[in-house]
Amino acid sequence: MDLNPDRLLPLSGVARMLGRALYDTVKALPIISPHGHTDARWFAENEPFPDPAQLFVTPDHYVFRMLFSQGVPLEQLGVPRVDGGKTETDGRKIWRLFARHFHLLRGTPSRLWLDHAFHEVFGLSVRLSEATADAAYDHIADCLVRPEFQPRSLFERFGIEVLSTTESPLDDLRWHAAIRSSGWSGRVITAYRPDPVVDPEFEGFADNVARFGEITGEDTATWAGYLAAHRVRRQFFKEFGATSTDHGHPTARTEDLPSEEASRLFARALAGRCSAEEADRFRGQMLTEMARMSIDDGLVLQIHPGSFRNHSSEIAARFGRDKGFDIPTRTDYVRALSPLLQAVGTDPRLTIILFTLDETTVSRELAPLAGAYPALRLGPAWWFFDSPEGMRRFREATTETAGFYNTVGFNDDTRAFCSIPARHDVARRVDCAYLATLVASGRLAEDEAFEVIHDLTYGLVKKAYRL
């Protein structure tokens, strides 16, 4: 296994030399991971990861969706079933199956992340394959039982300055409380993800709202009490470090309805009588309500729209949510965001970070919007486009209209802990390559490029997420 030290930098000449120089100034900067889906329990308990398969294969939908697309059953990869049915639990068997199909990941960002983790974190020197599977498994397994490979030690070794997890408003944040009481200095914070109580189409919505009321002591059977419960819970999350909220809606739709109309729509949602159109309308109203709350309490509002969640009803029924069948959809932003932006979009106290899975909107809609409205910032290339090509296209599509300073640096948004340094390294290299090309083509001064790369790597994300 040989990681090319110039990977992802310009191919030759002055641009390559400058790309290297830029990268050398940021490669060791601390990692700011302001939004992701790692498990706070890892850092609270600080127990060794169980085995290589449970670290790299079973929880990573990037990996198992690719293998499933080539006919490998999810059960054989250890993905748990909703009904508790039989799945493979032998980590070595799962690992061997993964290694046999490792070639399927050639050319993908997952391959970049995995090779980086294998080489840089675990010191593997031979490429993973069916022939090397057992040796790699034994080596990683031997590492995992050592103190320096426990979650907190890796957190510190990775140079993570702050890492945000994502929790439901119904979560008691016990693991965050345990981290705080442990005395460990690592900064792990939460983010408020209210989907279970703002989406009428979420499983058990009415029951979730009722429990929401019990937790907060508010009457969530009424519109006023429901909104009050959000304010209470947001404050609770802030006590555990939250600086942001996150919203994974199917569309970017927003509404700004009169209170009486919003109250009637909420009542229909609680009664389970919402049509699909009304459910989308209610979600849209709640984005505007969340934006107003953000002006009051300072939490940054993240919108992650445009995913057709759980496209395979069969897989969702057997394995649950987030099992590799979320598919990008066309997304409108100009008209969809208009009600929210008319209401609060020019308020400088508000920060809204927009993400997209629809690349056709980046130069046509998102960059012009963020280049005008003080409240808007653009999140980085996300999910399916968290790749070298996606990152490069993002910079090319946004810089000419929104500049660099209406974007927010990088956001790894991962469940796979060991991919965090790899993903940030890829982003730093791609940005260095882009800036070096601007300098080499006479569009940016060299001293400015060194300032911008520091901002893209470290400064902008801290500012945008109020860290």
Secondary structure, DSSP 8 states (H G I E B T S, - for coil): ----TTTTS-SSHHHHHHHHHHHHHHTTS-EEE-S----HHHHHH----S-HHHHHTTT-HHHHHHHHHTT--GGGGT---TT-------HHHHHHHHHHTGGGGTTSHHHHHHHHIIIIIT---S---TTTHHHHHHHHHHHHTSGGGSHHHHHHHTTEEEEE--B-TT---HHHHHHHHHT----EE--B--HHHH-TTSTTHHHHHHHHHHHHTS-TTSHHHHHHHHHHHHHHHHHTT--EEEE--SS-------HHHHHHHHHHHHTT---HHHHHHHHHHHHHHHHHHHHHH--EEEE---EETT--HHHHHHH-SSSS--EE-----TTTTHHHHHHHTT-TT--EEE--S-THHIIIIIHHHHTT-TTEEE--S-GGG-SHHHHHHHHHHHHHHH-STTB-------S-GGGHHHHHHHHHHHHHHHHHHHHHTTSS-HHHHHHHHHIIIIIHHHHHTT-
